[in-house]
Amino acid sequence: MRLWMILVAMLWAAPAPAADRIRVVQGTTSTPNATERNYADAITRRITRWLRELSIPHAVVTDERVAAGGLTGARVAILGYNPYPPPAELAALTRFVKQGGKLIVCYGQEPALARALGMRLGDYAIDKRGTRWRVIAFDDAAAPLHVPGRVAQESRTIRPIYPVAPTARVIAQWENAAGQRLADPACVLSPEGAWLSTVLREAGDNENKKQMLLALVAVFEPAAWKAAAARQLRDAVTLGKYADFATTERALRARAKGAARDVVAPLLRQAAAQQRALHAAFEEGKHPEVFKASRALSDHLVRAYVQARPPLDNTMAFRGVWEHSGKGLYPG
């Protein structure tokens, strides 16, 4: 068996956090009506899909299950949208934190839960124009390692969260559409958990949102980095359609004709060198670094794939991009 096949097998078999260590709480009784429950359900599906794409095992429990002891044995609980936990669930969540469990809360509305994490809630705020809160910008000095520096996230409503306990700190603030850093906190971290002042919307920059979620989970469950790095490295070389790096390389070399070969060949050599370096880094335990650097490896192969694509026969054909708003991601 070739060395790369052995390494891929090792990566795929890399141990990950047990599913019962990380639980996503689906908003049911913590939501005020059917419309909000549907919204909470969509957010739960989004978060669980991102965790699956990161190869992070997890389980989903409802608000009712949490109230009945459904977090027993868990290490991290993610509340994607559970704004108003009823008294029994609030008591269970508070007990979970006191017993050493960690919470990751998005857009919470319960002051008592914030206090349990050493934080306090600010007043509900709304921006009808949708230009005030556009980017979650992390503070390099305060944030945990390996969170993305900036995450695009257009939010029209937020519930600010502030640190109270000496061990809690603001790790990210909002930027507006003009790129100005605001005083509004976007995320606060404490030894008891992390709290985002918004829900995680699926409206662009999803790869950075996934990395942000991963980095916050890994603060409390470090093994998540190893599982995610193994998956990221495996996916980086397949372009979503090939079995492994060797198959991808053969396919792209076969597709490249004429002058395209002179462009594709060096890209493939660079990708092969990157892959070897990333496998070595993985074996050295540099899992967060491998996770992030795998994007560059994927980019090299994507470029090679595009360059190897045969030209269109129809000389009247054109290629374009549809941009929905007409203003760009950021106006101007």
Phi, psi and chi 1 to 4 in degrees:
 res  aa     phi    psi   chi1   chi2   chi3   chi4
   1 MET       -  134.1 -176.7 -179.8  -70.6      -
   2 ARG   -67.9  157.1  -66.9  174.8   60.7 -179.9
   3 LEU   -58.4  -42.6  176.6   59.5      -      -
   4 TRP   -62.9  -34.2   66.4  -96.2      -      -
   5 MET   -67.5  -38.2  -64.6  178.4   67.6      -
   6 ILE   -64.2  -43.9  -62.6  172.6      -      -
   7 LEU   -65.1  -42.7  -70.7  170.2      -      -
   8 VAL   -60.7  -41.8  167.8      -      -      -
   9 ALA   -62.5  -39.8      -      -      -      -
  10 MET   -65.1  -41.6  -69.4  171.5   63.1      -
  11 LEU   -63.9  -44.9  -69.2  175.3      -      -
  12 TRP   -64.1  -30.4 -175.4 -118.0      -      -
  13 ALA   -89.4    4.6      -      -      -      -
  14 ALA   -59.1  132.4      -      -      -      -
  15 PRO   -64.3  146.6   22.7  -32.2      -      -
  16 ALA  -128.7  168.4      -      -      -      -
  17 PRO   -60.1  141.2  -16.3   26.8      -      -
  18 ALA   -63.0  147.3      -      -      -      -
  19 ALA   -59.0  -32.2      -      -      -      -
  20 ASP   -80.5   -0.5   61.1   -3.8      -      -
  21 ARG   -84.2  -26.8  -61.1  -94.8  -62.8  173.3
  22 ILE  -122.3  123.9  -61.1  170.8      -      -
  23 ARG  -129.7  136.9  -60.5 -174.9 -164.8  173.6
  24 VAL  -101.5  125.8 -179.7      -      -      -
  25 VAL   -94.7  116.4 -176.7      -      -      -
  26 GLN   -81.5  128.1 -178.8  175.1  -15.8      -
  27 GLY   -72.1  116.2      -      -      -      -
  28 THR  -126.7  -81.4   51.1      -      -      -
  29 THR   -74.0  -10.3   55.0      -      -      -
  30 SER   -86.1   -1.8   65.5      -      -      -
  31 THR  -106.1  147.4   57.7      -      -      -
  32 PRO   -81.9  -17.6   26.1  -32.6      -      -
  33 ASN  -159.5  178.2   52.5   51.7      -      -
  34 ALA   -64.0  -38.7      -      -      -      -
  35 THR   -61.5  -44.0  -59.8      -      -      -
  36 GLU   -67.4  -35.2  -67.2  -72.2  -77.2      -
  37 ARG   -64.8  -39.6  -79.5 -169.6  -69.6  -82.2
  38 ASN   -63.0  -40.1  -71.5  -22.8      -      -
  39 TYR   -62.8  -45.1 -175.0   55.9      -      -
  40 ALA   -62.4  -38.1      -      -      -      -
  41 ASP   -63.8  -41.6 -176.1   57.7      -      -
  42 ALA   -63.3  -40.4      -      -      -      -
  43 ILE   -66.8  -40.1  -69.8  173.7      -      -
  44 THR   -60.9  -44.0  -61.4      -      -      -
  45 ARG   -62.1  -38.9  -69.6 -163.6  -56.4  -90.0
  46 ARG   -64.0  -48.4 -178.4  177.4  -51.4  144.7
  47 ILE   -65.9  -42.4  -71.0  173.9      -      -
  48 THR   -66.8  -34.6   55.4      -      -      -
  49 ARG   -65.6  -42.8 -173.9  179.9   74.8 -109.8
  50 TRP   -61.9  -41.7  -73.6  -14.8      -      -
  51 LEU   -64.4  -39.1  -68.3  174.0      -      -
  52 ARG   -63.6  -42.4  -73.9 -164.8  -56.9  -87.7
  53 GLU   -64.7  -22.4  -69.5  171.5   -3.2      -
  54 LEU   -91.9   -1.6  -68.1  164.2      -      -
  55 SER    60.8   34.4  -76.7      -      -      -
  56 ILE  -100.0  110.6  -61.9  177.5      -      -
  57 PRO   -63.1  146.1  -19.0   31.3      -      -
  58 HIS  -162.6  167.6   57.9  -80.2      -      -
  59 ALA  -127.3  154.0      -      -      -      -
  60 VAL  -109.4  130.7  177.4      -      -      -
  61 VAL  -129.8  148.2  -66.5      -      -      -
  62 THR   -85.6  169.1   62.4      -      -      -
  63 ASP   -56.2  -41.5  -70.8  -34.1      -      -
  64 GLU   -61.8  -40.4  -65.3   93.4  -28.4      -
  65 ARG   -64.9  -39.6  -73.5  -86.1  -53.1  -80.9
  66 VAL   -60.8  -46.1  170.8      -      -      -
  67 ALA   -60.3  -28.5      -      -      -      -
  68 ALA   -94.0   13.0      -      -      -      -
  69 GLY    98.0   21.3      -      -      -      -
  70 GLY   -71.3   -4.1      -      -      -      -
  71 LEU  -100.4    6.5  -65.0 -178.2      -      -
  72 THR   -57.8  127.2  -59.5      -      -      -
  73 GLY    86.5   -7.4      -      -      -      -
  74 ALA   -79.9  157.0      -      -      -      -
  75 ARG  -104.8  -41.2  174.0   65.4  173.5  169.1
  76 VAL  -131.1  134.4  179.4      -      -      -
  77 ALA  -120.4  130.9      -      -      -      -
  78 ILE  -107.3  120.4  -58.3  172.0      -      -
  79 LEU  -105.7   92.3  -79.5   65.2      -      -
  80 GLY   -71.4  -37.1      -      -      -      -
  81 TYR  -163.1   92.0 -174.7   64.0      -      -
  82 ASN  -137.1   68.7  -50.5   72.9      -      -
  83 PRO   -66.1  -37.6   21.9  -31.8      -      -
  84 TYR  -128.6   74.4  -53.5  103.1      -      -
  85 PRO   -62.8  129.7   19.1  -29.4      -      -
  86 PRO   -64.7  167.0    6.2   -6.9      -      -
  87 PRO   -52.8  -43.4  -28.8   35.6      -      -
  88 ALA   -65.0  -39.9      -      -      -      -
  89 GLU   -71.2  -40.3 -177.3 -177.6   18.4      -
  90 LEU   -59.0  -42.1  178.3   59.0      -      -
  91 ALA   -62.8  -40.4      -      -      -      -
  92 ALA   -67.1  -40.6      -      -      -      -
  93 LEU   -65.9  -42.0  -69.7  168.9      -      -
  94 THR   -63.6  -41.2  -56.3      -      -      -
  95 ARG   -64.6  -40.2 -171.4  163.1   54.4 -110.7
  96 PHE   -58.6  -44.7  173.9   68.2      -      -
  97 VAL   -66.3  -43.8  171.2      -      -      -
  98 LYS   -62.9  -27.5  -72.3 -178.6  177.9  178.4
  99 GLN   -89.8    7.1  -67.3  172.2   -9.3      -
 100 GLY   105.9   -2.0      -      -      -      -
 101 GLY   -71.6  157.7      -      -      -      -
 102 LYS  -119.3  140.3  -46.7  -61.2 -179.8 -178.6
 103 LEU  -113.6  140.2  -64.3  179.9      -      -
 104 ILE  -117.8  111.2  -63.3  175.1      -      -
 105 VAL  -113.4  134.6 -178.2      -      -      -
 106 CYS  -116.1  123.1  -59.4      -      -      -
 107 TYR    55.1   45.0 -161.6   68.1      -      -
 108 GLY   -72.0  154.8      -      -      -      -
 109 GLN  -123.5    6.1  -58.2  -76.6  -10.8      -
 110 GLU  -103.4  108.5  176.4   49.1   65.6      -
 111 PRO   -58.5  -36.6  -23.5   34.3      -      -
 112 ALA   -65.8  -34.2      -      -      -      -
 113 LEU   -69.6  -38.5 -170.2   59.8      -      -
 114 ALA   -60.9  -41.9      -      -      -      -
 115 ARG   -62.0  -35.3  -72.5 -164.4  -65.9  -88.2
 116 ALA   -63.9  -22.4      -      -      -      -
 117 LEU  -100.6    9.5  -89.2   62.7      -      -
 118 GLY    75.3   32.5      -      -      -      -
 119 MET  -135.8  172.1  -51.8  171.2 -168.0      -
 120 ARG  -137.5  148.1   71.2  170.7  177.5   85.3
 121 LEU   -85.8  142.0  -79.7  172.3      -      -
 122 GLY   -92.5 -173.5      -      -      -      -
 123 ASP   -80.0  144.9  -64.8  -29.2      -      -
 124 TYR   -53.1  136.7  170.2   85.8      -      -
 125 ALA  -134.2  145.8      -      -      -      -
 126 ILE  -133.9  144.2 -175.4  169.5      -      -
 127 ASP  -131.5  100.5  170.5   35.6      -      -
 128 LYS   -67.9  -26.0  -66.6 -178.3  178.9  179.6
 129 ARG   -77.8  -21.9  -64.1 -179.3   58.9 -167.5
 130 GLY    72.8   27.6      -      -      -      -
 131 THR  -116.2  -11.7   58.9      -      -      -
 132 ARG   -77.0  -47.3 -179.9  171.4  177.4  178.9
 133 TRP  -112.0   97.8  -55.9  -60.0      -      -
 134 ARG  -121.0  -22.2  -64.1  -65.5  -69.5  -91.3
 135 VAL  -141.3  134.4  170.5      -      -      -
 136 ILE   -89.0  111.6  -63.1  172.0      -      -
 137 ALA  -108.7  116.6      -      -      -      -
 138 PHE   -85.3  145.0  -77.4   90.4      -      -
 139 ASP   -87.2  115.8 -177.2  -24.4      -      -
 140 ASP   -57.9  -33.7  -68.8  -20.0      -      -
 141 ALA   -77.6  -30.3      -      -      -      -
 142 ALA  -101.4  -28.1      -      -      -      -
 143 ALA   -76.0  154.4      -      -      -      -
 144 PRO   -65.4  160.6   22.3  -31.6      -      -
 145 LEU   -62.7  145.4  -68.4  174.5      -      -
 146 HIS    74.7   12.6  -50.7  -59.8      -      -
 147 VAL   -76.0  152.1  -67.3      -      -      -
 148 PRO   -64.1  148.4  -13.3   25.1      -      -
 149 GLY   -64.6  -40.9      -      -      -      -
 150 ARG  -140.9  138.5  -59.6  168.6   77.2 -106.9
 151 VAL  -127.4  118.6  179.6      -      -      -
 152 ALA   -68.7  128.7      -      -      -      -
 153 GLN  -160.2  101.5  162.3   82.4   22.1      -
 154 GLU   -83.0  114.0 -179.1 -177.6  -25.2      -
 155 SER  -122.6  129.6  -65.9      -      -      -
 156 ARG   -94.0  -17.9  -68.1  177.0 -179.1  -95.6
 157 THR  -134.7  141.6   60.8      -      -      -
 158 ILE  -139.0  161.1   66.8  168.1      -      -
 159 ARG  -122.9   96.8 -173.0   76.0 -169.3  -92.6
 160 PRO   -56.3  149.3  -23.0   33.7      -      -
 161 ILE  -129.4  137.9 -174.2   74.0      -      -
 162 TYR  -128.9  145.1  -59.6   93.6      -      -
 163 PRO   -73.6  143.5   25.7  -31.4      -      -
 164 VAL  -121.7  -51.7  173.4      -      -      -
 165 ALA   -65.9  148.6      -      -      -      -
 166 PRO   -59.8  -24.0  -21.1   31.5      -      -
 167 THR   -87.9   -4.3   51.7      -      -      -
 168 ALA   -96.2  149.0      -      -      -      -
 169 ARG  -152.4  150.5   64.0 -171.4 -172.0  -84.8
 170 VAL   -75.1  125.7  175.2      -      -      -
 171 ILE  -111.5   -9.8   62.1  171.5      -      -
 172 ALA  -153.0  145.2      -      -      -      -
 173 GLN  -125.3  166.9  -68.3  169.5  -63.4      -
 174 TRP   -85.4  147.8  -75.0  102.1      -      -
 175 GLU  -116.4  148.2  -75.3 -176.8    1.8      -
 176 ASN   -91.2 -177.1   62.7   17.4      -      -
 177 ALA   -63.8  -22.1      -      -      -      -
 178 ALA   -87.8    1.4      -      -      -      -
 179 GLY    84.0   12.8      -      -      -      -
 180 GLN   -86.1  133.6  -62.3  168.6  -36.9      -
 181 ARG   -75.8  130.0 -174.2   71.2   61.9   93.7
 182 LEU  -103.0  166.9  -52.9  177.4      -      -
 183 ALA   -80.0  -13.0      -      -      -      -
 184 ASP   -67.4  120.9  -57.0  -29.7      -      -
 185 PRO   -69.9  138.3  -15.5   29.9      -      -
 186 ALA  -102.2  -29.2      -      -      -      -
 187 CYS  -153.7  136.5 -172.9      -      -      -
 188 VAL  -121.9  138.6  173.6      -      -      -
 189 LEU  -121.6  139.2 -179.1   69.4      -      -
 190 SER  -140.9  170.9   76.2      -      -      -
 191 PRO   -61.5  -17.1  -25.2   36.0      -      -
 192 GLU   -91.5  -15.3  -67.7   73.1   31.5      -
 193 GLY   159.8 -170.2      -      -      -      -
 194 ALA  -128.2  148.0      -      -      -      -
 195 TRP  -137.2  119.8 -165.8  -62.1      -      -
 196 LEU   -98.1  141.4  -72.0  156.8      -      -
 197 SER   -83.9    9.2   61.6      -      -      -
 198 THR  -143.6  164.6 -177.4      -      -      -
 199 VAL   -80.7  160.7  -63.7      -      -      -
 200 LEU   -89.9  105.8  -71.0  176.1      -      -
 201 ARG   -87.9  149.9  -60.0  179.8   64.0 -122.8
 202 GLU  -100.1   82.1 -170.1  169.1   29.8      -
 203 ALA  -143.2   51.2      -      -      -      -
 204 GLY   101.1  158.4      -      -      -      -
 205 ASP    58.2   35.4 -151.5   16.9      -      -
 206 ASN   -65.7  -31.2  -70.4  -22.2      -      -
 207 GLU   -65.1  -40.7  -70.2  -56.2  -49.2      -
 208 ASN   -70.1  -33.7  -84.6  -28.5      -      -
 209 LYS   -64.5  -40.6  -72.9  173.4 -175.0  171.8
 210 LYS   -63.7  -42.4  -76.6 -162.6  -66.5 -174.8
 211 GLN   -65.3  -37.1 -175.0  178.4  -29.0      -
 212 MET   -62.0  -46.6  175.9  177.0   67.2      -
 213 LEU   -60.6  -44.8  178.2   63.2      -      -
 214 LEU   -59.3  -46.6  166.6   62.7      -      -
 215 ALA   -63.5  -37.8      -      -      -      -
 216 LEU   -69.4  -41.5  -67.4  176.4      -      -
 217 VAL   -61.7  -42.9  168.3      -      -      -
 218 ALA   -69.9  -18.5      -      -      -      -
 219 VAL   -56.4  -37.0  169.8      -      -      -
 220 PHE  -106.8  -15.6  -49.3  112.1      -      -
 221 GLU  -139.4   77.6 -170.7   67.3   11.4      -
 222 PRO   -59.1  -25.6  -25.0   34.6      -      -
 223 ALA   -61.8  -15.9      -      -      -      -
 224 ALA   -60.5  -33.0      -      -      -      -
 225 TRP   -62.4  -41.2  -83.6  118.7      -      -
 226 LYS   -64.9  -45.3 -175.3  174.4 -175.2  178.9
 227 ALA   -62.4  -43.7      -      -      -      -
 228 ALA   -69.0  -38.0      -      -      -      -
 229 ALA   -65.5  -40.5      -      -      -      -
 230 ALA   -60.8  -44.5      -      -      -      -
 231 ARG   -67.2  -43.0  174.3   63.6  178.1  -91.5
 232 GLN   -63.2  -41.5 -170.2   87.2  -23.6      -
 233 LEU   -68.5  -38.4 -175.7   51.9      -      -
 234 ARG   -65.3  -45.8 -172.4 -160.8   69.5  174.3
 235 ASP   -69.7  -29.1  -71.8   -7.5      -      -
 236 ALA   -61.2  -30.8      -      -      -      -
 237 VAL   -97.9    0.0  -59.0      -      -      -
 238 THR  -104.1  -14.6   65.1      -      -      -
 239 LEU    54.2   23.5  -64.1  178.6      -      -
 240 GLY    75.4    5.9      -      -      -      -
 241 LYS  -142.8  -17.4   62.7 -177.5  -63.7 -178.3
 242 TYR  -106.1  165.3  -59.0  113.0      -      -
 243 ALA   -79.5  -35.5      -      -      -      -
 244 ASP  -165.0 -178.4   47.8   45.9      -      -
 245 PHE   -63.6  -42.7 -179.5   77.8      -      -
 246 ALA   -61.0  -41.3      -      -      -      -
 247 THR   -66.6  -42.0  -53.6      -      -      -
 248 THR   -60.4  -46.2  -57.8      -      -      -
 249 GLU   -61.9  -45.8 -174.8  178.2   24.4      -
 250 ARG   -61.5  -43.4  -76.2 -164.0  -59.3  -89.3
 251 ALA   -64.0  -42.3      -      -      -      -
 252 LEU   -71.2  -36.2  -62.1 -170.9      -      -
 253 ARG   -65.3  -37.6  -71.5 -171.4 -175.2  -80.0
 254 ALA   -70.1  -33.2      -      -      -      -
 255 ARG   -74.4  -32.1  -74.4  166.0   60.3   95.1
 256 ALA   -73.2  122.9      -      -      -      -
 257 LYS  -120.0  148.6  -52.9  -64.9 -177.1 -176.7
 258 GLY    57.1 -130.9      -      -      -      -
 259 ALA   -63.6  -23.3      -      -      -      -
 260 ALA   -62.7  -27.1      -      -      -      -
 261 ARG   -61.7  -36.7  -68.3  172.9 -179.5  158.2
 262 ASP   -69.4  -20.6  -64.9  -26.6      -      -
 263 VAL   -90.7  -40.7  178.9      -      -      -
 264 VAL   -72.2  -39.6  170.3      -      -      -
 265 ALA   -56.9  -49.8      -      -      -      -
 266 PRO   -66.4  -32.7   17.0  -29.0      -      -
 267 LEU   -63.0  -40.3  -72.0  171.2      -      -
 268 LEU   -69.3  -35.8  -69.5  175.6      -      -
 269 ARG   -64.7  -42.5  -73.6 -164.3  -64.3  -89.5
 270 GLN   -62.1  -41.9  -68.6  172.0   15.6      -
 271 ALA   -64.5  -40.6      -      -      -      -
 272 ALA   -62.9  -41.2      -      -      -      -
 273 ALA   -65.7  -41.3      -      -      -      -
 274 GLN   -61.7  -43.1  -78.2 -179.9  -54.7      -
 275 GLN   -62.1  -43.9 -170.7 -155.3   30.0      -
 276 ARG   -60.9  -42.8  -69.9 -168.3  -64.9  -90.0
 277 ALA   -65.3  -38.0      -      -      -      -
 278 LEU   -70.9  -37.5  -71.6  176.0      -      -
 279 HIS   -60.6  -42.5  -78.6  -50.1      -      -
 280 ALA   -63.7  -43.1      -      -      -      -
 281 ALA   -63.6  -37.9      -      -      -      -
 282 PHE   -61.9  -44.8 -173.0   93.8      -      -
 283 GLU   -64.5  -25.2  -68.0  -55.6  -54.2      -
 284 GLU   -83.3   -0.6  -66.6  171.0    5.6      -
 285 GLY    85.1   14.9      -      -      -      -
 286 LYS   -89.0   61.1  -61.1  176.7 -179.5  177.9
 287 HIS   -68.2  -44.0  -56.2  129.6      -      -
 288 PRO   -61.0  -39.5  -23.1   34.9      -      -
 289 GLU   -64.6  -39.3  -67.4   82.9   -4.0      -
 290 VAL   -65.0  -42.0  169.4      -      -      -
 291 PHE   -57.2  -47.5  179.1   90.4      -      -
 292 LYS   -72.7  -42.0  -66.5 -169.0  -65.3 -177.2
 293 ALA   -70.3  -20.1      -      -      -      -
 294 SER   -63.6  -24.4  -67.8      -      -      -
 295 ARG   -63.0  -41.8  -74.7 -167.5 -173.1 -179.9
 296 ALA   -64.7  -38.2      -      -      -      -
 297 LEU   -61.5  -46.8  171.3   57.7      -      -
 298 SER   -61.0  -39.9  178.8      -      -      -
 299 ASP   -60.9  -40.8  -72.9  -13.4      -      -
 300 HIS   -61.6  -42.7  -92.5  105.2      -      -
 301 LEU   -71.8  -34.6  -69.5  172.9      -      -
 302 VAL   -63.8  -43.2  167.6      -      -      -
 303 ARG   -61.6  -41.6  -71.6  169.7   59.6 -163.5
 304 ALA   -64.6  -39.2      -      -      -      -
 305 TYR   -62.1  -44.7  179.3   85.1      -      -
 306 VAL   -65.6  -43.2  172.3      -      -      -
 307 GLN   -67.2  -28.8  -65.8  -71.4  -12.7      -
 308 ALA   -82.1  -10.5      -      -      -      -
 309 ARG   -66.9  129.9 -174.0  172.4 -179.3   82.9
 310 PRO   -62.3  145.9  -19.4   31.0      -      -
 311 PRO   -66.0  153.2   23.1  -32.6      -      -
 312 LEU   -70.1  140.7  -62.8  172.7      -      -
 313 ASP   -71.6  -34.7  -67.1  -27.7      -      -
 314 ASN   -78.8  111.8 -175.3   -9.4      -      -
 315 THR   -69.6  -13.3   57.3      -      -      -
 316 MET   -89.8   -6.1  -62.7  -60.8  -67.9      -
 317 ALA   -71.5  155.0      -      -      -      -
 318 PHE  -141.2  163.0   68.7   91.4      -      -
 319 ARG  -121.6  140.5  -56.8  179.9 -171.3 -175.1
 320 GLY  -150.1  176.7      -      -      -      -
 321 VAL  -127.9  134.1  175.7      -      -      -
 322 TRP   -90.4  124.3  179.9  -93.8      -      -
 323 GLU  -115.9  114.7 -162.0  -83.4  -63.4      -
 324 HIS   -65.6  -47.2  179.2   69.1      -      -
 325 SER   -80.7  -25.2   73.5      -      -      -
 326 GLY    81.1   -1.8      -      -      -      -
 327 LYS  -118.0   -5.2  -61.5  179.2 -179.0  178.2
 328 GLY    84.2  168.9      -      -      -      -
 329 LEU   -59.2  -38.4 -179.0   57.8      -      -
 330 TYR  -120.2  125.0  -55.3  105.3      -      -
 331 PRO   -51.6  131.7  -27.7   35.5      -      -
 332 GLY    90.2      -      -      -      -      -
